[in-house]
Amino acid sequence: MKLMETLSGRRAVRAFLPEPVDPEVLLELVAAASNAPSHLNQQPWSFSLSADPATVSELSRRAKQHLLTSLRRRSPFFGQREELKAPEHELFYGAPALIVVCATQPGALADAGCAMAAYSIMLAAHSMGLGSCWVSTALPWLDSSDGRKALGIPPDYRPIAPIILGGPAGTPLSPGRFEPRVRWIAQAASPA
């Protein structure tokens, strides 16, 4: 698959086939993520992986329970609370695999590096025929002491990007893209 096709064809997948993802494939995706750019080449990331569908399902259940019990009116997810309460709703959409990108350093530059690593995972997964989705609704639980313990991450690391993965059960429709907002920067006058 050519890069521009990968960029334009990748979509968030929220319906997965039940087949597990080979752990070696997850390691290939981590290798792709490790090629992402980062500030001063700090590579401020680590990865928590699961290729076990039952484990991913349990993590999804626990993250959903935490989200529902901690949901407040000012939360961006408050409007979705009825959908979230439905027994059939899974935060991880039945995905058989999970990669959580965690920051190993504090600060926005580490977060940005982790975001680039996560996007690299998603692009590489798409090029391999896998679907992926960044599930930000799981972050409150993943960042809790219970979630950190489940991920096996040290106390000074922070979960940034929970990426679910698996074979897509269909082709997701494109929601369309906005026209890019472009501003040309005027060329500075040359000093005389």
C-alpha positions in Angstrom: 0.0 0.0 0.0 1.4 3.4 -0.9 1.7 6.0 1.9 -0.9 8.4 0.5 -3.4 5.6 0.2 -2.6 4.5 3.8 -3.1 8.1 5.0 -6.4 8.7 3.2 -7.8 5.2 3.8 -7.2 4.8 7.5 -10.3 5.1 9.6 -11.3 4.5 13.2 -12.6 0.9 13.3 -15.2 0.1 15.9 -16.3 -3.4 14.8 -13.8 -6.2 14.8 -13.6 -9.9 13.8 -13.1 -12.2 16.8 -9.8 -13.7 15.5 -6.8 -12.9 17.7 -3.9 -10.8 16.5 -0.5 -12.6 16.5 1.7 -11.2 19.3 4.5 -10.9 16.7 2.3 -8.5 14.7 1.9 -6.3 17.8 5.7 -6.3 18.2 6.0 -5.2 14.5 3.6 -2.3 15.3 5.6 -1.3 18.3 8.7 -1.3 16.1 6.9 1.0 13.7 5.9 3.3 16.6 9.5 3.4 17.7 10.4 5.1 14.4 8.2 8.1 15.2 9.8 11.5 15.7 10.2 12.9 19.2 11.7 16.1 20.7 15.5 15.8 20.8 15.0 12.1 19.9 14.1 11.4 23.5 11.8 8.6 22.4 9.6 9.1 25.6 7.4 6.1 25.2 6.8 2.6 26.4 4.1 0.1 25.4 1.7 -2.1 27.3 0.4 -4.9 25.0 -2.3 -7.6 25.1 -2.9 -10.1 22.3 -5.4 -11.9 24.5 -9.1 -11.1 23.6 -10.3 -12.1 27.1 -7.8 -9.7 28.8 -8.8 -6.9 26.4 -12.5 -7.5 27.1 -11.9 -7.4 30.9 -9.9 -4.2 30.6 -12.7 -2.8 28.6 -15.3 -3.8 31.2 -13.3 -2.2 34.0 -12.6 1.0 32.1 -16.3 1.3 31.3 -17.3 0.7 34.9 -14.9 3.4 36.1 -16.1 5.8 33.4 -19.7 5.4 34.4 -19.1 5.8 38.1 -17.0 8.9 37.7 -19.0 10.6 34.9 -19.8 14.2 35.7 -22.0 16.7 34.0 -19.1 18.7 32.7 -17.5 15.6 31.1 -17.4 15.5 27.3 -18.9 12.0 27.6 -21.9 13.0 29.7 -24.1 13.2 26.6 -23.3 9.6 25.8 -24.1 8.2 29.2 -27.2 6.2 28.0 -25.3 4.6 25.2 -22.4 3.9 27.6 -24.8 2.3 30.1 -26.1 -0.3 27.6 -24.9 -3.8 28.5 -23.8 -4.5 24.9 -21.7 -1.4 24.7 -18.0 -2.1 25.1 -15.4 0.7 25.3 -13.0 -1.5 23.3 -15.6 -2.6 20.8 -14.8 -6.3 21.0 -11.2 -5.7 19.7 -9.0 -8.7 20.3 -5.8 -6.7 20.9 -4.6 -3.6 22.6 -1.5 -1.4 22.7 -1.3 1.4 25.2 1.3 4.0 24.5 2.7 5.4 27.7 4.8 8.5 28.3 8.0 7.8 30.2 8.7 11.5 30.8 6.6 14.4 32.0 5.3 17.2 29.8 3.6 18.1 26.6 6.6 17.3 24.4 6.5 13.7 25.7 2.8 13.5 25.1 3.3 14.8 21.5 5.9 12.1 20.9 3.6 9.4 22.2 0.8 10.7 20.0 3.1 10.4 17.0 4.0 6.9 18.0 0.3 6.0 18.4 -0.5 7.4 14.9 2.4 5.4 13.5 0.8 2.2 15.1 -2.5 3.1 13.5 -1.0 3.7 10.0 1.1 0.6 10.2 -1.9 -1.5 11.3 -4.0 -0.2 8.4 -1.2 -1.0 5.9 -1.2 -4.6 7.3 -5.0 -4.9 6.9 -5.8 -4.4 10.6 -8.3 -1.9 12.0 -7.5 0.3 14.9 -9.1 3.0 17.1 -7.7 5.4 19.7 -10.1 5.0 22.7 -9.7 8.1 24.8 -12.7 7.2 27.0 -10.6 4.5 28.6 -7.9 6.9 29.8 -9.5 7.9 33.2 -9.4 4.3 34.3 -6.1 3.4 32.7 -4.5 6.3 34.5 -6.0 5.2 37.9 -4.0 3.1 40.3 -6.1 0.1 39.4 -5.5 0.7 35.7 -1.8 1.3 36.0 -1.5 -1.9 37.9 -3.4 -3.8 35.2 -1.1 -2.3 32.5 2.0 -3.0 34.6 3.3 0.6 34.2 5.6 2.3 36.7 4.1 5.2 38.8 6.0 7.9 36.9 4.7 6.7 33.4 1.4 8.0 32.0 -1.0 6.2 29.7 -1.5 8.5 26.6 -3.0 6.4 23.8 -5.0 3.2 24.2 -5.1 1.7 20.7 -7.4 -1.2 20.0 -6.6 -3.5 17.1 -7.9 -6.4 15.1 -9.3 -7.5 11.8 -12.0 -5.1 10.8 -15.5 -6.5 10.5 -16.4 -4.4 7.4 -15.2 -1.1 6.0 -15.9 1.9 8.1 -17.4 4.8 6.2 -15.4 8.0 6.0 -16.9 10.8 8.0 -15.3 13.2 5.6 -12.7 15.7 6.2 -12.9 19.4 6.6 -11.1 21.6 4.2 -7.7 22.4 5.7 -7.3 25.8 7.2 -4.2 27.2 5.5 -2.4 30.4 6.1 0.7 31.3 4.1 3.4 33.0 6.1 4.5 36.1 4.4 8.1 36.2 3.4 10.2 38.4 5.7 11.8 41.4 4.1 15.5 40.9 3.5 17.8 43.1 5.7 19.4 45.8 3.6 
